[in-house]
Amino acid sequence: MSTFRNRIESKLRAAFEPTRLEVIDESHQHAGHGGWREGGETHFRVRIGSPQFAGKSRVETHRAVNAVLAEELRERVHALAIEASAS
């Protein structure tokens, strides 16, 4: 498991206590594209379900996830696809 993947997963678990969480490194699909770096860990997809997202809009849930991962987004992560729900 990658360093950034571990960091992302740990931070999301601590912040949202998800009922389901999947962090997928999709960097290999973006080789040679903008933001891609040798070694990967630049493009991730997060699938997360948490009761904390109940009643929140898609924009609100994405902002919350991005805020928790702000450091990773600044350091290395170029793209983050978020699939969030309240379950």
DOMIRO-744522 format. One record per atom (N, C-alpha, C, CB): residue in one letter; x, y, z; residue number from 1. Coordinates in steps of 0.05 Angstrom, whole numbers, plus 5000, padded with zeros to 4 digits. Each point is the difference from the previous one (the first is absolute). Glycine has a CB too. Layout:
BEGIN
[node 'a' [X Y Z] NUM]
...
END
This chain:
BEGIN
[node 'm' [5017 4976 5000] 1]
[node 'm' [4983 5024 5000] 1]
[node 'm' [5018 5025 5000] 1]
[node 'm' [4963 4975 5025] 1]
[node 's' [5030 5045 4960] 2]
[node 's' [5016 5024 4997] 2]
[node 's' [4999 5017 5025] 2]
[node 's' [4992 4998 4951] 2]
[node 't' [5028 5019 5052] 3]
[node 't' [5002 5018 5023] 3]
[node 't' [4976 5019 5000] 3]
[node 't' [5050 4996 4999] 3]
[node 'f' [4945 5017 4978] 4]
[node 'f' [4978 5020 4999] 4]
[node 'f' [4973 4986 5002] 4]
[node 'f' [5029 5030 4972] 4]
[node 'r' [4969 4947 5018] 5]
[node 'r' [4975 4985 5003] 5]
[node 'r' [4994 4994 5029] 5]
[node 'r' [5006 4979 4955] 5]
[node 'n' [5015 5013 5060] 6]
[node 'n' [4997 4995 5029] 6]
[node 'n' [4992 5026 5014] 6]
[node 'n' [5034 4963 4997] 6]
[node 'r' [4979 5058 4997] 7]
[node 'r' [4994 5026 5013] 7]
[node 'r' [4972 5009 4994] 7]
[node 'r' [5048 5013 4996] 7]
[node 'i' [4943 4984 4979] 8]
[node 'i' [4973 5008 4993] 8]
[node 'i' [4980 4983 5016] 8]
[node 'i' [5015 5013 4953] 8]
[node 'e' [4989 4961 5047] 9]
[node 'e' [4982 4982 5013] 9]
[node 'e' [4999 5006 5030] 9]
[node 'e' [5009 4965 4966] 9]
[node 's' [5014 5038 5047] 10]
[node 's' [5000 5006 5029] 10]
[node 's' [4986 5026 5006] 10]
[node 's' [5043 4976 5003] 10]
[node 'k' [4962 5045 4982] 11]
[node 'k' [4987 5026 5005] 11]
[node 'k' [4970 4998 4997] 11]
[node 'k' [5042 5023 4985] 11]
[node 'l' [4949 4964 4994] 12]
[node 'l' [4971 4998 4995] 12]
[node 'l' [4987 4983 5021] 12]
[node 'l' [5008 5005 4951] 12]
[node 'r' [5004 4974 5058] 13]
[node 'r' [4989 4983 5022] 13]
[node 'r' [4997 5017 5025] 13]
[node 'r' [5020 4958 4980] 13]
[node 'a' [5001 5057 5027] 14]
[node 'a' [5000 5016 5025] 14]
[node 'a' [4979 5022 4998] 14]
[node 'a' [5048 4990 5007] 14]
[node 'a' [4949 5023 4970] 15]
[node 'a' [4982 5023 4998] 15]
[node 'a' [4971 4992 4997] 15]
[node 'a' [5037 5024 4979] 15]
[node 'f' [4957 4955 5007] 16]
[node 'f' [4972 4994 4992] 16]
[node 'f' [4989 4973 5011] 16]
[node 'f' [5009 5026 4960] 16]
[node 'e' [5008 4958 5053] 17]
[node 'e' [4991 4974 5010] 17]
[node 'e' [4982 4986 4980] 17]
[node 'e' [5003 5017 5047] 17]
[node 'p' [5008 4978 4929] 18]
[node 'p' [4983 4989 4978] 18]
[node 'p' [4990 4971 5005] 18]
[node 'p' [5025 5030 4970] 18]
[node 't' [4952 4965 5019] 19]
[node 't' [4989 4973 5000] 19]
[node 't' [5013 4984 4977] 19]
[node 't' [4957 5016 5021] 19]
[node 'r' [5052 4998 4959] 20]
[node 'r' [5015 4987 4978] 20]
[node 'r' [5020 5021 4989] 20]
[node 'r' [4960 4970 4988] 20]
[node 'l' [5063 5020 5004] 21]
[node 'l' [5021 5017 4990] 21]
[node 'l' [5017 4984 4981] 21]
[node 'l' [5000 5028 5042] 21]
[node 'e' [5005 4984 4934] 22]
[node 'e' [5017 4988 4980] 22]
[node 'e' [5017 5023 4989] 22]
[node 'e' [4967 4963 4988] 22]
[node 'v' [5059 5034 5013] 23]
[node 'v' [5019 5020 4990] 23]
[node 'v' [5016 4986 4978] 23]
[node 'v' [5003 5026 5044] 23]
[node 'i' [4993 4984 4931] 24]
[node 'i' [5012 4986 4977] 24]
[node 'i' [5020 5019 4986] 24]
[node 'i' [4958 4973 4994] 24]
[node 'd' [5067 5018 5003] 25]
[node 'd' [5020 5015 4986] 25]
[node 'd' [4996 4995 4970] 25]
[node 'd' [5033 4997 5039] 25]
[node 'e' [4958 5023 4946] 26]
[node 'e' [4995 4998 4972] 26]
[node 'e' [5022 5013 4983] 26]
[node 'e' [4951 4999 5010] 26]
[node 's' [5072 5007 5002] 27]
[node 's' [5021 5015 4987] 27]
[node 's' [5009 4987 4974] 27]
[node 's' [5014 5015 5045] 27]
[node 'h' [4987 4958 4955] 28]
[node 'h' [5009 4986 4976] 28]
[node 'h' [4983 5006 4975] 28]
[node 'h' [5017 4964 5030] 28]
[node 'q' [4958 5044 4975] 29]
[node 'q' [4982 5007 4978] 29]
[node 'q' [5006 5028 4988] 29]
[node 'q' [4965 4971 5021] 29]
[node 'h' [5052 5044 4993] 30]
[node 'h' [5006 5028 4992] 30]
[node 'h' [5029 5004 4992] 30]
[node 'h' [4962 5014 5030] 30]
[node 'a' [5053 4965 4966] 31]
[node 'a' [5028 5003 4993] 31]
[node 'a' [5004 5018 4976] 31]
[node 'a' [5008 4954 5018] 31]
[node 'g' [5009 5066 4986] 32]
[node 'g' [5006 5019 4979] 32]
[node 'g' [4981 5024 4999] 32]
[node 'g' [5018 4962 4975] 32]
[node 'h' [4961 5037 5041] 33]
[node 'h' [4981 5023 5001] 33]
[node 'h' [5008 5020 5020] 33]
[node 'h' [4963 4970 4986] 33]
[node 'g' [5024 5053 5014] 34]
[node 'g' [5006 5021 5019] 34]
[node 'g' [4998 4991 5029] 34]
[node 'g' [4983 5033 4967] 34]
[node 'g' [5037 4975 5049] 35]
[node 'g' [5000 4993 5028] 35]
[node 'g' [5011 4973 5007] 35]
[node 'g' [4962 5029 5004] 35]
[node 'w' [5042 4954 4976] 36]
[node 'w' [5010 4973 5005] 36]
[node 'w' [5030 5001 5006] 36]
[node 'w' [4965 4980 4969] 36]
[node 'r' [5044 5004 5049] 37]
[node 'r' [5028 4998 5007] 37]
[node 'r' [5009 4971 4999] 37]
[node 'r' [4997 5041 5028] 37]
[node 'e' [5028 4955 4967] 38]
[node 'e' [5012 4973 5001] 38]
[node 'e' [4995 4989 5028] 38]
[node 'e' [5035 5012 4965] 38]
[node 'g' [4957 4963 5037] 39]
[node 'g' [4995 4988 5026] 39]
[node 'g' [4971 5001 5008] 39]
[node 'g' [5045 5012 5012] 39]
[node 'g' [4938 5003 4973] 40]
[node 'g' [4972 5001 5006] 40]
[node 'g' [4993 5016 5024] 40]
[node 'g' [4996 4956 4979] 40]
[node 'e' [4982 5036 5035] 41]
[node 'e' [4989 5014 5023] 41]
[node 'e' [4992 5029 4994] 41]
[node 'e' [5028 4970 5028] 41]
[node 't' [4962 5034 4948] 42]
[node 't' [4992 5027 4992] 42]
[node 't' [4970 5002 4994] 42]
[node 't' [5045 5007 4981] 42]
[node 'h' [4942 4971 5012] 43]
[node 'h' [4971 5000 4993] 43]
[node 'h' [4986 4978 5016] 43]
[node 'h' [5011 5017 4953] 43]
[node 'f' [4970 4992 5063] 44]
[node 'f' [4986 4981 5017] 44]
[node 'f' [4970 5002 4997] 44]
[node 'f' [5037 5002 5033] 44]
[node 'r' [4949 4976 4972] 45]
[node 'r' [4971 4999 5002] 45]
[node 'r' [4993 4991 5028] 45]
[node 'r' [4994 4990 4950] 45]
[node 'v' [4988 5025 5063] 46]
[node 'v' [4991 4993 5027] 46]
[node 'v' [4970 4994 4999] 46]
[node 'v' [5036 5029 5021] 46]
[node 'r' [4957 4947 4988] 47]
[node 'r' [4972 4992 5003] 47]
[node 'r' [4995 4998 5030] 47]
[node 'r' [4998 4975 4955] 47]
[node 'i' [4985 5042 5056] 48]
[node 'i' [4996 5002 5028] 48]
[node 'i' [4970 5002 5008] 48]
[node 'i' [5046 5021 5004] 48]
[node 'g' [4946 4965 5016] 49]
[node 'g' [4973 5002 5011] 49]
[node 'g' [5002 5007 5029] 49]
[node 'g' [4982 4967 4966] 49]
[node 's' [5005 5053 5043] 50]
[node 's' [5001 5008 5028] 50]
[node 's' [4974 5014 5008] 50]
[node 's' [5050 5005 4997] 50]
[node 'p' [4939 4988 5026] 51]
[node 'p' [4976 5014 5010] 51]
[node 'p' [5004 5030 5002] 51]
[node 'p' [4987 4958 5024] 51]
[node 'q' [5038 5050 4979] 52]
[node 'q' [5006 5029 5003] 52]
[node 'q' [4992 5016 4974] 52]
[node 'q' [5038 4988 5032] 52]
[node 'f' [4959 4998 4946] 53]
[node 'f' [4992 5014 4975] 53]
[node 'f' [4970 5003 4997] 53]
[node 'f' [5042 4981 4980] 53]
[node 'a' [4943 5008 5038] 54]
[node 'a' [4970 5001 4999] 54]
[node 'a' [4991 5029 5000] 54]
[node 'a' [4996 4956 5023] 54]
[node 'g' [4987 5051 4957] 55]
[node 'g' [4989 5027 4998] 55]
[node 'g' [5019 5020 4988] 55]
[node 'g' [4974 4989 5039] 55]
[node 'k' [5050 5003 4953] 56]
[node 'k' [5019 5018 4987] 56]
[node 'k' [4998 4997 4970] 56]
[node 'k' [5030 4998 5040] 56]
[node 's' [4975 5024 4946] 57]
[node 's' [5000 5000 4971] 57]
[node 's' [5026 4987 4990] 57]
[node 's' [4971 5041 4998] 57]
[node 'r' [5030 4953 4977] 58]
[node 'r' [5024 4988 4988] 58]
[node 'r' [5024 5020 5003] 58]
[node 'r' [4972 4974 4967] 58]
[node 'v' [5023 5051 5029] 59]
[node 'v' [5021 5020 5003] 59]
[node 'v' [5010 5001 5029] 59]
[node 'v' [4979 5027 4963] 59]
[node 'e' [5003 4972 5056] 60]
[node 'e' [5008 5000 5028] 60]
[node 'e' [5017 4975 5008] 60]
[node 'e' [4959 5026 5011] 60]
[node 't' [5033 4951 4979] 61]
[node 't' [5016 4976 5006] 61]
[node 't' [5027 5001 4987] 61]
[node 't' [4957 4974 5004] 61]
[node 'h' [5044 5035 4971] 62]
[node 'h' [5026 5002 4986] 62]
[node 'h' [5018 5021 5014] 62]
[node 'h' [4978 4987 4957] 62]
[node 'r' [5011 5035 5052] 63]
[node 'r' [5016 5020 5014] 63]
[node 'r' [5011 4988 5026] 63]
[node 'r' [4973 5037 4980] 63]
[node 'a' [5011 4948 5034] 64]
[node 'a' [5008 4988 5025] 64]
[node 'a' [5023 4980 4996] 64]
[node 'a' [4954 5006 5018] 64]
[node 'v' [5044 4977 4962] 65]
[node 'v' [5021 4981 4993] 65]
[node 'v' [5025 5015 4991] 65]
[node 'v' [4966 4965 4987] 65]
[node 'n' [5031 5055 4996] 66]
[node 'n' [5024 5015 4991] 66]
[node 'n' [5013 5014 5023] 66]
[node 'n' [4978 5006 4956] 66]
[node 'a' [5007 5005 5063] 67]
[node 'a' [5012 5013 5023] 67]
[node 'a' [5017 4981 5017] 67]
[node 'a' [4961 5032 5001] 67]
[node 'v' [5029 4944 5003] 68]
[node 'v' [5014 4980 5016] 68]
[node 'v' [5026 4992 4986] 68]
[node 'v' [4957 4983 5019] 68]
[node 'l' [5043 5017 4954] 69]
[node 'l' [5023 4991 4985] 69]
[node 'l' [5016 5023 4988] 69]
[node 'l' [4975 4959 4989] 69]
[node 'a' [5022 5065 5022] 70]
[node 'a' [5013 5024 4989] 70]
[node 'a' [5030 4997 4998] 70]
[node 'a' [4963 5027 5019] 70]
[node 'e' [5049 4961 5001] 71]
[node 'e' [5029 4997 5000] 71]
[node 'e' [5009 4981 4977] 71]
[node 'e' [5001 5007 5050] 71]
[node 'e' [4985 4971 4946] 72]
[node 'e' [5007 4982 4979] 72]
[node 'e' [4996 5012 4972] 72]
[node 'e' [4987 4962 5030] 72]
[node 'l' [4992 5054 4968] 73]
[node 'l' [4995 5014 4974] 73]
[node 'l' [5021 5021 4994] 73]
[node 'l' [4951 4993 5007] 73]
[node 'r' [5060 5019 5013] 74]
[node 'r' [5022 5019 4996] 74]
[node 'r' [5026 4986 4994] 74]
[node 'r' [4978 5032 5031] 74]
[node 'e' [5027 4946 4982] 75]
[node 'e' [5026 4986 4998] 75]
[node 'e' [5003 4985 4974] 75]
[node 'e' [5001 4997 5048] 75]
[node 'r' [4980 4986 4945] 76]
[node 'r' [5005 4982 4977] 76]
[node 'r' [4975 4993 4984] 76]
[node 'r' [5036 4982 5026] 76]
[node 'v' [4941 5016 4987] 77]
[node 'v' [4976 4991 4986] 77]
[node 'v' [4990 5022 4981] 77]
[node 'v' [4987 4971 5040] 77]
[node 'h' [5012 5022 4935] 78]
[node 'h' [4992 5019 4979] 78]
[node 'h' [4970 4999 4995] 78]
[node 'h' [5044 4995 4979] 78]
[node 'a' [4944 4981 5023] 79]
[node 'a' [4972 4997 4994] 79]
[node 'a' [4987 4981 5020] 79]
[node 'a' [5008 5009 4951] 79]
[node 'l' [4968 4998 5059] 80]
[node 'l' [4986 4984 5019] 80]
[node 'l' [4971 4998 4991] 80]
[node 'l' [5031 5014 5038] 80]
[node 'a' [4961 4962 4954] 81]
[node 'a' [4972 4995 4993] 81]
[node 'a' [4986 4990 5026] 81]
[node 'a' [5011 4989 4950] 81]
[node 'i' [4966 5023 5056] 82]
[node 'i' [4986 4994 5025] 82]
[node 'i' [4972 4989 4994] 82]
[node 'i' [5027 5035 5025] 82]
[node 'e' [4967 4942 4986] 83]
[node 'e' [4974 4988 4999] 83]
[node 'e' [4991 4997 5029] 83]
[node 'e' [5008 4975 4955] 83]
[node 'a' [4975 5043 5054] 84]
[node 'a' [4993 5001 5029] 84]
[node 'a' [4970 4996 5003] 84]
[node 'a' [5039 5029 5010] 84]
[node 's' [4953 4957 5011] 85]
[node 's' [4972 4997 5007] 85]
[node 's' [4997 4998 5030] 85]
[node 's' [4991 4977 4956] 85]
[node 'a' [4984 5024 5053] 86]
[node 'a' [4995 4999 5029] 86]
[node 'a' [4997 4971 5010] 86]
[node 'a' [4978 5044 4997] 86]
[node 's' [5027 4937 4986] 87]
[node 's' [4997 4972 5009] 87]
[node 's' [5025 4984 4993] 87]
[node 's' [4951 5003 4994] 87]
END
